[in-house]
Amino acid sequence: MKKLINDPKNVVDEAARGIEAAHGDLVDVFYDPIYIVRKGAPVQGKVALVSGGGSGHEPLHGGFVGFGMLDAAVPGPVFTSPTPDPIVAATKAVDGGAGVLHIVKNYTGDVLNFETAADLASADDIEVRSVIINDDVAVKDSLYTAGRRGVAGTVLVEKIAGASAERLDDLETVTRIAQKVNDQTRSMGVALTPCVVPHAGEPSFTLADDEIEIGIGIHGEPGRERIKLEPADAIVDRLLGPILEDLPFASGDKVLLFVNGMGGTPQIELYIVFRRAAEVLKEKGVEVTRSLVGNFVTSLEMQGASITVLKLDDELTELWDAPVQTAALRWGR
Amino acid sequence: MKKLINDPKNVVDEAARGIEAAHGDLVDVFYDPIYIVRKGAPVQGKVALVSGGGSGHEPLHGGFVGFGMLDAAVPGPVFTSPTPDPIVAATKAVDGGAGVLHIVKNYTGDVLNFETAADLASADDIEVRSVIINDDVAVKDSLYTAGRRGVAGTVLVEKIAGASAERLDDLETVTRIAQKVNDQTRSMGVALTPCVVPHAGEPSFTLADDEIEIGIGIHGEPGRERIKLEPADAIVDRLLGPILEDLPFASGDKVLLFVNGMGGTPQIELYIVFRRAAEVLKEKGVEVTRSLVGNFVTSLEMQGASITVLKLDDELTELWDAPVQTAALRWGR
């Protein structure tokens, strides 16, 4: 295992200290238990957004804390859900009296621990709603998950619901919008290589030198099939097919196309993927009106990518375009 | 070789088409030869900034074309300088009558081809100045280079000189500021793994399972020494020592600290590196007032990182903070 780390058991703590050192203008970091809070939180009268989950998917979620997006992020150990305690602490820290929305990726541990945290916060008179993200069309009922997994679409939910909260929409509206983004988003990924969880020290799965995994999860969970390496265009077609059929997307739709790197894939390859995905959408009469390309929901150093398509309407487009100021996503203001 | 590509010889062309598809609101892409131009260029009366070099370092340079940064980027083949032709074409395309500044990383091929291009453009009555970037303190006279190499500091020059041009400073001022940023910037990197150039198909160098290379260049050129893998903090100290001695940086200095990923390193590790670098600077009385963390000047899928420190003053800080709107760096507006 070759990593720029010190002791594997300090990885999350030390990274949080790095986030604090680098982005002290945007966030405050609390330790023991660790959670990351938007500078100046709570914002009185604003619905607060809290997300979290296992670490190793950076910049998700800590990189998305700030104006126009999350109010708090709760990083668990690498690929392991945070316990209810830091989720409750984060929820209390950001509640500005207008309620809190939990954005939860659909993994059994995350769902359970966020549910417990919501109950505990409610007992303290904080109104909590939850939206479960399950945008991955690859498989149902995988390792870690009952139902579909939550993957890269989470970023789109956090951005768009964050903009809704920032303009002081009420809890019901912010929740409705988060749910709508999830309902209109579909994703699927591919792995070329596995990744190594620091405290494990070994790859969580293996792939032969000429093998790739279609439909991989963000923790290296099994996907739909293992196949021989193919040209990028053929791989894109394999990912995009199930995505487009599932909603289904139709000619005339306007979409946000998001090509996400799994952490170890060069950006030049992500653009090759984007090119083909945009080409296929164009052939089908689907118009790409917004785009996002880069490493946003990663699996440590895994090589691979995922494609996410969000069906847009005027409401979602306006919220996507609204200013955001976080470590990993920022524009406007 | 496992890559999300089609034919290795089409990598740069297809990636450029991806950039066009994803960022058509920010840039126009020209083909045969390939260069990327800011939407709406030329901007009359504004000094234009042109940079370029071998591909494989994305988002450098194409990801930095837009408001407040570059007017054009010229990507050569992977790890190979662009020829003078596209540099001339890009220079002419963006000249708004106030002159053009070439920002050139110090590699023999880049320097030569930009020089030839500048001569050709001058023959067409375009006033061209050049600044050579050579921020890497690791080695002198390496493979590809006479003198010091230009590495991650290039981003800082492009951002800050770009802001100077955007506020309509004249060519002499923009050139002075670019030169000043280069003169006050020092960098050094480490590689944990090599990378594979697509048309080569094999790693350009090898490292044993427990070996790392201190002072690596962005094309995998040899650095200062190969050592056994160490804890991140020890590696950071090895990189930061020569950086701080070289300018030298002194107690009371304010700096921008930039931790750059080489492409294949998880962001969680970059923050661990940032944490230690910030700690060391604090011990020395050097104050980190601005920061940047992420994959900005990469070497394909190489695992590793570089540390860059820029000594700031009020002029540079104001220009760093100015709005920028590019694919890879954006804030404000």
Interface residues (C-beta under 8 A of the other chain):
Chain A: K2 K3 L4 I5 N6 D7 V11 V12 E14 A15 A16 R17 G18 I19 A21 A22 H23 S55 G56 E58 P59 G63 V78 V190 L192 T193 C195 D209 D210 I212 L229 P231 A232 D233 I235 L257 V259 G263 G264 T265 P266 Q267 I268 E269 L270 Y271 I272 V273 F274 R275 A278 E279 V288 S291 V293 G294 N295 T298 L300 E301 Q303 G304 A305 Q325 A327 A328 R330 W331 G332 R333
Chain B: K2 K3 L4 I5 N6 D7 V11 V12 E14 A15 A16 R17 G18 I19 A21 A22 H23 S55 G56 E58 P59 G63 V78 V190 L192 T193 C195 D209 D210 I212 L229 P231 A232 D233 I235 L257 V259 G263 G264 T265 P266 Q267 I268 E269 L270 Y271 I272 V273 F274 R275 A278 E279 V288 S291 V293 G294 N295 T298 L300 E301 Q303 G304 A305 Q325 A327 A328 R330 W331 G332 R333
